[in-house]
Structure formats: C-alpha cells, structure tokens
C-alpha cells in the first residue's frame, strides 16, 4: 500500500506536468476532491491491515471515518477558523505559529478525534485490543484529514495538482499518525 501511495503521488505529479494550465473551475475542484480522498483511503487500508489477529468490522471503521469527517466539518473547522480566528493572528511569527498549532489547532482537532472514538465504538464489544484503538483513532483522524483537505480544495477553488497531491498525502499521514 505504501508503494501504491508513492505511485499515486508520482502519477499525479506526472499528469499535472503534462496537462496544460487550463484545468480550472469545476474540473480543478473535482480533481482536488479526488486527491483528498485517495491518500486517505490508501492510509486507511494500510493501518487496517495492521490488525491481523482480530480485524475490526469494516462497517465500524467506515462509520468512525465518517464521524471524524463530520466532526471536522461541523465542529473543528468552525472552531479553529471562526471562534479562534487563527488566520488573523497565528502566522505573525514562528513562536505564535508553533504555540497556536499545538495549543489551539492541535488540542481542538485531537480532542474531536478522541471524541469520535470514545463516544462511538469504545464501549462496543469489538473494541477489545490495544490495536483496535489505533485502527479506530486512525480512521477518525483520516476522516478529519479528508474533510480538512476538502475544505482546502473548495476554499481555494481547486489546487495545483503537483503541490496538492503532496499536501493532501502529508495531511492524511499526519492526522493518521498523530491520532493513532
């Protein structure tokens, strides 16, 4: 799966370099949305395969993924963007950027990812091994990352495919790793 992910990034980069710069509007947003989903699904498959002894029901994993995305769209993004208004103050210097990233964005996002797992599958009979927590938290983190990537793509009316594929891939991995 890691090889598939690397191949995906390479193929998108090659295609982006071959395409004329005329890709815009709906087609650019559509390409960005596809870019936002594919790395998350590849990472989800990779982390899901780590639970070899007693794999979790795929329906549970998908539900936690969707819950992570819903919490990102309905709570996380509005809190960070509107309540804390991070774009107005966070990028003024490196120290504020670091502290804001950890104490505002990090706390809000990871608390919501924790809540997605804690209040959905944690008390189920399926949650019976330590690795289950990693699988479910990773799924919630990837759902959250996917929604952040959707928000980025739609908010920028699409993305440059070469840069976009790297951004969405790294965002997905970061959220999966930190959540897991």
SEMI-492196 format. One line per field, with one value per atom (N, C-alpha, C): residue number from 1; x, y, z negated; atom name. Coordinates in nm, 3 decimals, always signed. Layout:
N
pos = [NUM|...]
x = [X|...]
y = [Y|...]
z = [Z|...]
site = [CA|...]
This chain:
180
pos = [1|1|1|2|2|2|3|3|3|4|4|4|5|5|5|6|6|6|7|7|7|8|8|8|9|9|9|10|10|10|11|11|11|12|12|12|13|13|13|14|14|14|15|15|15|16|16|16|17|17|17|18|18|18|19|19|19|20|20|20|21|21|21|22|22|22|23|23|23|24|24|24|25|25|25|26|26|26|27|27|27|28|28|28|29|29|29|30|30|30|31|31|31|32|32|32|33|33|33|34|34|34|35|35|35|36|36|36|37|37|37|38|38|38|39|39|39|40|40|40|41|41|41|42|42|42|43|43|43|44|44|44|45|45|45|46|46|46|47|47|47|48|48|48|49|49|49|50|50|50|51|51|51|52|52|52|53|53|53|54|54|54|55|55|55|56|56|56|57|57|57|58|58|58|59|59|59|60|60|60|61|61|61|62|62|62|63|63|63|64|64|64|65|65|65|66|66|66|67|67|67|68|68|68|69|69|69|70|70|70|71|71|71|72|72|72|73|73|73|74|74|74|75|75|75|76|76|76|77|77|77|78|78|78|79|79|79|80|80|80|81|81|81|82|82|82|83|83|83|84|84|84|85|85|85|86|86|86|87|87|87|88|88|88|89|89|89|90|90|90|91|91|91|92|92|92|93|93|93|94|94|94|95|95|95|96|96|96|97|97|97|98|98|98|99|99|99|100|100|100|101|101|101|102|102|102|103|103|103|104|104|104|105|105|105|106|106|106|107|107|107|108|108|108|109|109|109|110|110|110|111|111|111|112|112|112|113|113|113|114|114|114|115|115|115|116|116|116|117|117|117|118|118|118|119|119|119|120|120|120|121|121|121|122|122|122|123|123|123|124|124|124|125|125|125|126|126|126|127|127|127|128|128|128|129|129|129|130|130|130|131|131|131|132|132|132|133|133|133|134|134|134|135|135|135|136|136|136|137|137|137|138|138|138|139|139|139|140|140|140|141|141|141|142|142|142|143|143|143|144|144|144|145|145|145|146|146|146|147|147|147|148|148|148|149|149|149|150|150|150|151|151|151|152|152|152|153|153|153|154|154|154|155|155|155|156|156|156|157|157|157|158|158|158|159|159|159|160|160|160|161|161|161|162|162|162|163|163|163|164|164|164|165|165|165|166|166|166|167|167|167|168|168|168|169|169|169|170|170|170|171|171|171|172|172|172|173|173|173|174|174|174|175|175|175|176|176|176|177|177|177|178|178|178|179|179|179|180|180|180]
x = [+0.082|+0.000|+0.086|+0.199|+0.289|+0.341|+0.371|+0.417|+0.305|+0.181|+0.067|+0.054|+0.073|+0.064|+0.173|+0.295|+0.405|+0.376|+0.328|+0.293|+0.182|+0.085|-0.023|+0.034|+0.121|+0.182|+0.263|+0.340|+0.422|+0.333|+0.229|+0.140|+0.071|+0.019|-0.048|+0.050|+0.172|+0.273|+0.304|+0.319|+0.347|+0.229|+0.109|-0.011|-0.022|+0.005|-0.003|+0.096|+0.213|+0.313|+0.277|+0.202|+0.163|+0.040|-0.045|-0.168|-0.136|-0.207|-0.190|-0.250|-0.213|-0.262|-0.407|-0.480|-0.618|-0.717|-0.671|-0.760|-0.804|-0.935|-0.984|-1.129|-1.184|-1.325|-1.362|-1.473|-1.527|-1.431|-1.364|-1.271|-1.153|-1.107|-0.997|-1.042|-1.161|-1.215|-1.239|-1.294|-1.317|-1.186|-1.083|-0.951|-0.899|-0.920|-0.875|-0.949|-1.079|-1.157|-1.110|-1.083|-1.030|-0.895|-0.812|-0.683|-0.700|-0.804|-0.827|-0.869|-0.938|-0.993|-0.894|-0.825|-0.742|-0.633|-0.552|-0.450|-0.510|-0.623|-0.687|-0.730|-0.785|-0.828|-0.708|-0.601|-0.480|-0.423|-0.412|-0.361|-0.454|-0.586|-0.682|-0.662|-0.642|-0.614|-0.487|-0.384|-0.256|-0.272|-0.336|-0.350|-0.448|-0.550|-0.646|-0.578|-0.485|-0.415|-0.323|-0.294|-0.207|-0.277|-0.410|-0.488|-0.514|-0.413|-0.422|-0.490|-0.475|-0.525|-0.677|-0.739|-0.885|-0.931|-0.939|-0.973|-1.108|-1.114|-1.238|-1.338|-1.466|-1.565|-1.546|-1.543|-1.520|-1.627|-1.749|-1.857|-1.830|-1.772|-1.737|-1.628|-1.527|-1.415|-1.464|-1.550|-1.604|-1.689|-1.769|-1.850|-1.765|-1.656|-1.567|-1.498|-1.461|-1.403|-1.501|-1.626|-1.728|-1.754|-1.758|-1.778|-1.665|-1.542|-1.429|-1.446|-1.492|-1.515|-1.628|-1.735|-1.848|-1.805|-1.728|-1.681|-1.588|-1.507|-1.420|-1.501|-1.599|-1.679|-1.772|-1.833|-1.935|-1.883|-1.767|-1.717|-1.574|-1.483|-1.340|-1.306|-1.345|-1.313|-1.378|-1.508|-1.567|-1.502|-1.463|-1.399|-1.265|-1.183|-1.049|-1.058|-1.140|-1.146|-1.228|-1.344|-1.435|-1.421|-1.418|-1.410|-1.271|-1.167|-1.030|-0.971|-1.031|-0.988|-0.837|-0.785|-0.640|-0.574|-0.644|-0.583|-0.547|-0.612|-0.585|-0.461|-0.422|-0.314|-0.203|-0.232|-0.138|-0.010|-0.011|+0.106|+0.191|+0.183|+0.259|+0.407|+0.438|+0.578|+0.586|+0.707|+0.726|+0.679|+0.702|+0.663|+0.512|+0.443|+0.297|+0.243|+0.304|+0.262|+0.276|+0.388|+0.410|+0.310|+0.295|+0.202|+0.057|+0.020|-0.116|-0.143|-0.043|-0.059|-0.080|-0.008|-0.017|-0.137|-0.147|-0.246|-0.386|-0.399|-0.533|-0.571|-0.502|-0.540|-0.523|-0.408|-0.381|-0.480|-0.507|-0.597|-0.739|-0.786|-0.922|-0.935|-0.844|-0.855|-0.841|-0.742|-0.722|-0.829|-0.885|-0.996|-1.118|-1.141|-1.255|-1.232|-1.110|-1.078|-1.094|-1.047|-1.066|-1.216|-1.294|-1.438|-1.505|-1.459|-1.518|-1.505|-1.391|-1.368|-1.434|-1.412|-1.460|-1.610|-1.682|-1.827|-1.899|-1.824|-1.890|-1.860|-1.735|-1.703|-1.629|-1.586|-1.504|-1.572|-1.700|-1.771|-1.829|-1.802|-1.856|-1.772|-1.831|-1.760|-1.644|-1.650|-1.543|-1.415|-1.424|-1.307|-1.248|-1.163|-1.115|-0.963|-0.891|-0.745|-0.687|-0.562|-0.496|-0.491|-0.464|-0.453|-0.587|-0.698|-0.829|-0.835|-0.779|-0.775|-0.696|-0.588|-0.507|-0.585|-0.651|-0.728|-0.841|-0.918|-1.031|-0.986|-0.885|-0.836|-0.777|-0.708|-0.653|-0.766|-0.871|-0.986|-1.049|-1.066|-1.123|-1.030|-0.901|-0.804|-0.803|-0.815|-0.819|-0.948|-1.059|-1.183|-1.169|-1.109|-1.085|-0.995|-0.886|-0.792|-0.859|-0.943|-1.013|-1.101|-1.170|-1.256|-1.172|-1.059|-0.970|-0.922|-0.889|-0.845|-0.958|-1.080|-1.196|-1.210|-1.203|-1.217|-1.110|-0.989|-0.879|-0.904|-0.943|-0.966|-1.081|-1.192|-1.308|-1.280|-1.214|-1.183|-1.088|-1.008|-0.913|-0.957|-1.083|-1.139|-1.051|-1.002|-0.915|-0.773|-0.686|-0.546|-0.456|-0.334|-0.233|-0.209|-0.224|-0.220|-0.086|+0.025|+0.156|+0.178|+0.144|+0.157|+0.044|-0.076|-0.193|-0.180|-0.125|-0.113|-0.018|+0.085|+0.177|+0.110|+0.039|-0.027|-0.130|-0.218|-0.322|-0.265|-0.159|-0.096|-0.032|+0.039|+0.104|+0.002|-0.103|-0.208|-0.274|-0.304|-0.365|-0.273|-0.144|-0.049|-0.031|-0.021|-0.002|-0.118|-0.240|-0.356|-0.371|-0.340|-0.346|-0.243|-0.123|-0.015|-0.039|-0.074|-0.096|-0.216|-0.323|-0.444|-0.416|-0.347|-0.318|-0.227]
y = [-0.120|+0.000|+0.126|+0.120|+0.235|+0.258|+0.149|+0.161|+0.220|+0.177|+0.230|+0.381|+0.422|+0.564|+0.644|+0.594|+0.662|+0.667|+0.557|+0.556|+0.656|+0.667|+0.765|+0.906|+0.939|+1.073|+1.095|+0.997|+1.010|+1.027|+0.945|+0.954|+1.090|+1.136|+1.266|+1.377|+1.369|+1.470|+1.470|+1.352|+1.343|+1.397|+1.357|+1.405|+1.557|+1.609|+1.755|+1.828|+1.771|+1.835|+1.825|+1.722|+1.704|+1.786|+1.812|+1.887|+2.034|+2.095|+2.239|+2.310|+2.432|+2.507|+2.552|+2.488|+2.529|+2.458|+2.365|+2.296|+2.397|+2.425|+2.525|+2.496|+2.574|+2.564|+2.430|+2.377|+2.252|+2.135|+2.129|+2.018|+2.022|+2.141|+2.153|+2.115|+2.157|+2.120|+1.969|+1.912|+1.767|+1.691|+1.734|+1.670|+1.683|+1.799|+1.820|+1.731|+1.712|+1.626|+1.482|+1.438|+1.302|+1.290|+1.393|+1.393|+1.384|+1.446|+1.446|+1.310|+1.231|+1.103|+0.988|+0.981|+0.864|+0.838|+0.937|+0.907|+0.861|+0.920|+0.878|+0.732|+0.691|+0.551|+0.456|+0.499|+0.414|+0.401|+0.512|+0.504|+0.422|+0.439|+0.361|+0.212|+0.173|+0.032|-0.017|+0.069|+0.032|+0.009|+0.101|+0.087|-0.024|-0.044|-0.151|-0.287|-0.305|-0.433|-0.461|-0.364|-0.387|-0.471|-0.474|-0.552|-0.690|-0.775|-0.905|-1.011|-1.000|-1.105|-1.113|-0.998|-0.993|-0.863|-0.860|-0.736|-0.680|-0.550|-0.481|-0.489|-0.487|-0.485|-0.360|-0.379|-0.265|-0.159|-0.201|-0.103|-0.010|-0.063|+0.021|+0.120|+0.071|+0.156|+0.268|+0.234|+0.335|+0.437|+0.391|+0.483|+0.580|+0.531|+0.620|+0.719|+0.673|+0.761|+0.873|+0.837|+0.937|+1.029|+0.975|+1.059|+1.159|+1.116|+1.209|+1.322|+1.289|+1.392|+1.486|+1.432|+1.515|+1.609|+1.557|+1.642|+1.752|+1.720|+1.822|+1.933|+1.894|+1.994|+2.071|+2.002|+2.066|+2.136|+2.091|+2.147|+2.199|+2.116|+2.151|+2.271|+2.268|+2.379|+2.509|+2.507|+2.633|+2.686|+2.599|+2.646|+2.710|+2.642|+2.695|+2.821|+2.817|+2.929|+3.047|+3.019|+3.127|+3.169|+3.072|+3.107|+3.160|+3.087|+3.131|+3.223|+3.229|+3.317|+3.311|+3.189|+3.170|+3.239|+3.257|+3.323|+3.468|+3.529|+3.669|+3.689|+3.588|+3.611|+3.506|+3.388|+3.279|+3.289|+3.349|+3.347|+3.473|+3.541|+3.665|+3.640|+3.533|+3.494|+3.346|+3.293|+3.149|+3.098|+3.175|+3.130|+3.122|+3.224|+3.222|+3.111|+3.091|+2.983|+2.847|+2.824|+2.697|+2.677|+2.779|+2.768|+2.755|+2.830|+2.820|+2.685|+2.632|+2.500|+2.391|+2.402|+2.300|+2.324|+2.444|+2.471|+2.499|+2.543|+2.570|+2.461|+2.457|+2.363|+2.219|+2.186|+2.050|+2.002|+2.084|+2.044|+2.024|+2.119|+2.108|+1.984|+1.967|+1.855|+1.721|+1.706|+1.574|+1.543|+1.645|+1.621|+1.569|+1.624|+1.577|+1.436|+1.406|+1.271|+1.171|+1.208|+1.124|+1.102|+1.210|+1.200|+1.109|+1.113|+1.028|+0.880|+0.844|+0.705|+0.675|+0.762|+0.738|+0.724|+0.806|+0.808|+0.734|+0.656|+0.576|+0.427|+0.387|+0.244|+0.196|+0.286|+0.248|+0.146|+0.162|+0.071|-0.052|-0.068|-0.185|-0.309|-0.423|-0.550|-0.567|-0.499|-0.508|-0.440|-0.346|-0.272|-0.352|-0.452|-0.543|-0.562|-0.488|-0.497|-0.356|-0.343|-0.211|-0.165|-0.257|-0.219|-0.169|-0.208|-0.157|-0.006|+0.043|+0.187|+0.258|+0.195|+0.254|+0.256|+0.146|+0.138|+0.241|+0.246|+0.339|+0.485|+0.514|+0.652|+0.696|+0.605|+0.636|+0.664|+0.584|+0.606|+0.743|+0.777|+0.909|+1.020|+1.003|+1.103|+1.120|+1.010|+1.017|+1.081|+1.056|+1.124|+1.274|+1.310|+1.451|+1.514|+1.445|+1.496|+1.511|+1.416|+1.423|+1.547|+1.576|+1.695|+1.823|+1.823|+1.939|+1.959|+1.851|+1.860|+1.906|+1.857|+1.906|+2.056|+2.099|+2.241|+2.324|+2.273|+2.342|+2.351|+2.240|+2.237|+2.331|+2.320|+2.402|+2.549|+2.576|+2.714|+2.784|+2.707|+2.765|+2.742|+2.702|+2.675|+2.577|+2.475|+2.375|+2.391|+2.304|+2.312|+2.280|+2.329|+2.288|+2.140|+2.059|+1.915|+1.866|+1.921|+1.878|+1.905|+2.025|+2.060|+1.998|+1.995|+1.943|+1.798|+1.715|+1.573|+1.553|+1.631|+1.620|+1.670|+1.783|+1.840|+1.744|+1.688|+1.600|+1.469|+1.420|+1.296|+1.316|+1.426|+1.454|+1.483|+1.559|+1.588|+1.459|+1.369|+1.242|+1.161|+1.151|+1.076|+1.139|+1.270|+1.338|+1.311|+1.327|+1.304|+1.157|+1.067|+0.925|+0.890|+0.938|+0.906|+0.965|+1.092|+1.157|+1.096|+1.073|+1.014|+0.872|+0.794|+0.656|+0.646]
z = [+0.000|+0.000|+0.000|-0.068|-0.064|+0.076|+0.146|+0.285|+0.371|+0.347|+0.421|+0.396|+0.271|+0.239|+0.310|+0.308|+0.377|+0.527|+0.583|+0.726|+0.757|+0.668|+0.686|+0.693|+0.600|+0.599|+0.726|+0.768|+0.889|+1.012|+1.024|+1.141|+1.146|+1.032|+1.031|+1.067|+1.017|+1.049|+1.198|+1.256|+1.400|+1.481|+1.444|+1.515|+1.501|+1.382|+1.361|+1.451|+1.470|+1.556|+1.704|+1.742|+1.882|+1.920|+1.821|+1.850|+1.874|+1.964|+1.980|+1.858|+1.836|+1.721|+1.737|+1.825|+1.849|+1.757|+1.677|+1.584|+1.478|+1.475|+1.379|+1.346|+1.256|+1.220|+1.163|+1.209|+1.157|+1.176|+1.290|+1.314|+1.217|+1.182|+1.087|+0.946|+0.908|+0.776|+0.770|+0.876|+0.881|+0.866|+0.938|+0.925|+0.783|+0.721|+0.584|+0.486|+0.506|+0.417|+0.430|+0.552|+0.572|+0.501|+0.514|+0.445|+0.294|+0.242|+0.097|+0.045|+0.129|+0.085|+0.100|+0.212|+0.243|+0.137|+0.099|-0.003|-0.136|-0.174|-0.300|-0.293|-0.180|-0.166|-0.164|-0.101|-0.099|-0.240|-0.313|-0.451|-0.538|-0.519|-0.598|-0.574|-0.449|-0.417|-0.482|-0.480|-0.542|-0.691|-0.761|-0.906|-0.942|-0.860|-0.886|-0.880|-0.790|-0.776|-0.895|-0.978|-1.093|-1.201|-1.198|-1.295|-1.235|-1.239|-1.173|-1.260|-1.390|-1.478|-1.482|-1.499|-1.506|-1.441|-1.306|-1.235|-1.278|-1.281|-1.317|-1.202|-1.234|-1.126|-1.040|-0.911|-0.820|-0.836|-0.866|-0.882|-1.000|-1.109|-1.224|-1.187|-1.116|-1.076|-0.985|-0.891|-0.799|-0.875|-0.971|-1.050|-1.129|-1.187|-1.263|-1.169|-1.050|-0.948|-0.914|-0.887|-0.852|-0.970|-1.092|-1.211|-1.226|-1.201|-1.206|-1.106|-0.986|-0.883|-0.924|-0.980|-1.023|-1.135|-1.232|-1.341|-1.291|-1.190|-1.132|-1.069|-0.987|-0.915|-1.007|-1.101|-1.184|-1.308|-1.358|-1.483|-1.468|-1.423|-1.421|-1.336|-1.210|-1.120|-1.168|-1.205|-1.255|-1.382|-1.474|-1.597|-1.566|-1.488|-1.458|-1.372|-1.269|-1.175|-1.230|-1.289|-1.328|-1.474|-1.565|-1.707|-1.743|-1.705|-1.737|-1.631|-1.514|-1.404|-1.383|-1.367|-1.361|-1.243|-1.134|-1.019|-1.048|-1.144|-1.176|-1.263|-1.340|-1.435|-1.434|-1.386|-1.408|-1.327|-1.214|-1.126|-1.137|-1.252|-1.269|-1.298|-1.371|-1.391|-1.425|-1.427|-1.444|-1.579|-1.685|-1.819|-1.831|-1.785|-1.790|-1.701|-1.587|-1.496|-1.564|-1.629|-1.698|-1.812|-1.896|-2.009|-1.962|-1.860|-1.807|-1.745|-1.677|-1.614|-1.719|-1.829|-1.934|-2.025|-2.080|-2.185|-2.134|-2.012|-1.958|-1.858|-1.747|-1.642|-1.688|-1.745|-1.790|-1.894|-1.995|-2.102|-2.048|-1.968|-1.914|-1.827|-1.732|-1.638|-1.707|-1.791|-1.854|-1.957|-2.023|-2.116|-2.040|-1.922|-1.842|-1.787|-1.749|-1.702|-1.817|-1.935|-2.053|-2.080|-2.073|-2.098|-1.996|-1.872|-1.768|-1.805|-1.861|-1.901|-2.035|-2.131|-2.268|-2.276|-2.202|-2.214|-2.102|-2.023|-1.921|-1.938|-1.933|-1.934|-2.059|-2.143|-2.257|-2.348|-2.371|-2.462|-2.391|-2.262|-2.191|-2.221|-2.198|-2.219|-2.121|-2.010|-1.908|-1.953|-2.043|-2.092|-2.208|-2.173|-2.276|-2.276|-2.194|-2.190|-2.179|-2.216|-2.203|-2.058|-1.968|-1.827|-1.773|-1.835|-1.793|-1.810|-1.919|-1.941|-1.833|-1.790|-1.683|-1.552|-1.521|-1.395|-1.394|-1.503|-1.507|-1.513|-1.593|-1.600|-1.467|-1.401|-1.269|-1.170|-1.175|-1.086|-1.113|-1.240|-1.273|-1.227|-1.248|-1.204|-1.053|-0.981|-0.835|-0.785|-0.853|-0.818|-0.841|-0.952|-0.984|-0.877|-0.843|-0.742|-0.606|-0.571|-0.443|-0.437|-0.545|-0.547|-0.545|-0.613|-0.606|-0.463|-0.396|-0.257|-0.166|-0.188|-0.112|-0.131|-0.256|-0.287|-0.217|-0.216|-0.148|+0.002|+0.062|+0.208|+0.246|+0.177|+0.210|+0.179|+0.067|+0.028|+0.123|+0.195|+0.291|+0.435|+0.455|+0.587|+0.665|+0.596|+0.656|+0.604|+0.647|+0.605|+0.723|+0.716|+0.812|+0.788|+0.890|+0.871|+0.816|+0.864|+0.817|+0.670|+0.627|+0.486|+0.405|+0.463|+0.393|+0.352|+0.440|+0.408|+0.290|+0.281|+0.167|+0.041|+0.050|-0.068|-0.126|-0.041|-0.092|-0.145|-0.083|-0.128|-0.265|-0.281|-0.409|-0.518|-0.485|-0.583|-0.631|-0.538|-0.575|-0.665|-0.626|-0.709|-0.846|-0.851|-0.980|-1.074|-1.025|-1.111|-1.150|-1.057|-1.090|-1.197|-1.180|-1.274|-1.412|-1.415|-1.544|-1.616|-1.542|-1.605|-1.653|-1.569|-1.606|-1.727]
site = [N|CA|C|N|CA|C|N|CA|C|N|CA|C|N|CA|C|N|CA|C|N|CA|C|N|CA|C|N|CA|C|N|CA|C|N|CA|C|N|CA|C|N|CA|C|N|CA|C|N|CA|C|N|CA|C|N|CA|C|N|CA|C|N|CA|C|N|CA|C|N|CA|C|N|CA|C|N|CA|C|N|CA|C|N|CA|C|N|CA|C|N|CA|C|N|CA|C|N|CA|C|N|CA|C|N|CA|C|N|CA|C|N|CA|C|N|CA|C|N|CA|C|N|CA|C|N|CA|C|N|CA|C|N|CA|C|N|CA|C|N|CA|C|N|CA|C|N|CA|C|N|CA|C|N|CA|C|N|CA|C|N|CA|C|N|CA|C|N|CA|C|N|CA|C|N|CA|C|N|CA|C|N|CA|C|N|CA|C|N|CA|C|N|CA|C|N|CA|C|N|CA|C|N|CA|C|N|CA|C|N|CA|C|N|CA|C|N|CA|C|N|CA|C|N|CA|C|N|CA|C|N|CA|C|N|CA|C|N|CA|C|N|CA|C|N|CA|C|N|CA|C|N|CA|C|N|CA|C|N|CA|C|N|CA|C|N|CA|C|N|CA|C|N|CA|C|N|CA|C|N|CA|C|N|CA|C|N|CA|C|N|CA|C|N|CA|C|N|CA|C|N|CA|C|N|CA|C|N|CA|C|N|CA|C|N|CA|C|N|CA|C|N|CA|C|N|CA|C|N|CA|C|N|CA|C|N|CA|C|N|CA|C|N|CA|C|N|CA|C|N|CA|C|N|CA|C|N|CA|C|N|CA|C|N|CA|C|N|CA|C|N|CA|C|N|CA|C|N|CA|C|N|CA|C|N|CA|C|N|CA|C|N|CA|C|N|CA|C|N|CA|C|N|CA|C|N|CA|C|N|CA|C|N|CA|C|N|CA|C|N|CA|C|N|CA|C|N|CA|C|N|CA|C|N|CA|C|N|CA|C|N|CA|C|N|CA|C|N|CA|C|N|CA|C|N|CA|C|N|CA|C|N|CA|C|N|CA|C|N|CA|C|N|CA|C|N|CA|C|N|CA|C|N|CA|C|N|CA|C|N|CA|C|N|CA|C|N|CA|C|N|CA|C|N|CA|C|N|CA|C|N|CA|C|N|CA|C|N|CA|C|N|CA|C|N|CA|C|N|CA|C|N|CA|C|N|CA|C|N|CA|C|N|CA|C|N|CA|C|N|CA|C|N|CA|C|N|CA|C|N|CA|C|N|CA|C|N|CA|C|N|CA|C|N|CA|C|N|CA|C|N|CA|C|N|CA|C|N|CA|C|N|CA|C|N|CA|C|N|CA|C|N|CA|C|N|CA|C|N|CA|C|N|CA|C|N|CA|C|N|CA|C|N|CA|C|N|CA|C]
